[in-house]
Amino acid sequence: MKKVFCIGELLIDFVAENQGNDLSKAKEFTKKAGGAPANVACAISKLAGKSVFIGCVGDDPFGAFLLNILDNVNVDISQAQQSETFTTLAFVSIDAAGERDFVFSRGADRELKYDSSLKKEFNGNMVHFGAATALLGGNLEDAYGRYFFDALTQNSFISFDPNYREDLWKNKEKKFIKKCMSFIQKSHLCKFSLEEAQLLSGKTDLKEACDVLHEIGAETIVVTLGGEGTLLSTKNYRKTIPSIAVTPVDTTGAGDAFIGCLLQQIAAQSNWETILKEENRLTEMVAMANKAGAVTTTNFGAIEALPYQNQLVS
């Protein structure tokens, strides 16, 4: 079983209670653990995989709470850092369909410092670049880029999920697109939402979008489509793999559950290069990942809602 290193933010989600999707009307919030790379690390670990979280939280009660959450689901937090800067916060509202609205208050996640000793740890393992905040500058972006170079030189399997957040990139979309290009070009697996695939390719038609992203360099693409399933696309084949029918209450973490489950399955294989070329096997893996994402939407909170293996085999 290969290790999967997940790099980026771990933060507090303050989830608005007893209201629709307008944060200005929210009066009560519930504290939850969040952050896309941390969610992915937890998804992998809860499915009996081996994940390592690389990120920074504040040296404060919120940071301690977050690290404890990851430790409780057996994520390796030995590479997590703590900073005097306060832990990053996100305020989240959820509408009747389970869709989210975000407002971020950035803090310690941006303070992650590069650690050159991890380079040898990447060798032959997997590295997931899925941070929503990693391309916004500061120490985190510097570390993110250097870890990306390390992964390229250490024969690592590289996964990329841009995790575009409109609140973070409003009026700076072109800058976001430019910063994503090298990751798309060099990653073995790219996971996009429909919005991200359209934004990064400049195409509204999904097939045309995938064609452009493959031309940039993406080897294997998965585009999550909510209840419709996931489009799996390689340079040789393309198909939409259906999901299971559920009644969603909170879509937070569904995409992270999907990619975490997919990475965990790939990590369990002896040769990932072969797996990415086996259409039937990869289709089965995506179908299982769809199920993980769907199950996650049936409960509140990202990490708490992530499924264990027994929830996917029934």
C-alpha angles and dihedrals in degrees: 000000000000122000118245115213112205115197128197144038132010111182148155117267110205101200117203115235133209099011142086121249103302112103092195089069096047117112104166129049134186120215115237135167115248148150122128100246091047090049090052091049090052092046090055094046095047088055090055095261128131115253133172121199118214112188146099133256131175123274088243140096093278092053091049090049091052097048090048091054091055093044091052091061092045099254110156104246096173090110095048116113133209126214137191086239112097119261115270116258133202125193112211134190124191125205128212092275093053094254119144139229118197138203116180131208103191122212137135098005089078091057098070110136124211115252113201092196090073093067094084090046090061092059109120092351133099129265122197119202104193108134120140091203101038098098096051096092134253130086093321094060091046092050091044092055094046092049088050090056090047091052091051092052096043100058091250125163103244124209124186130194113170093202093202114205116191092207090060098044105034109151089000100081095123090055090051092050092050093050092051096054100085091049092051091047096053107029122105092211128028122189118197139171115228090258092052094047090052095044096048096043098039089228127115095197107083096217091051089047091055091048090056093046091050089050089054088055110269107148102192122015130192118187114192113218103183113233091001092067129233134312110226113199134179129161089264105040143013132194141155112238113204125233128218123269114257138155104243122216099170126011093194109129097007094120091045091051089051097051092038091055092046093049092047090055093048091047090057092059123090094222119029093183090064094046093055089057096049105090097191095046093046090048090055091050093051090048089055091047089051088056091051091052093047094049090051092059092059093071136047123255127034107248096032091051096049109113131242120225094262090060091060100047098054 
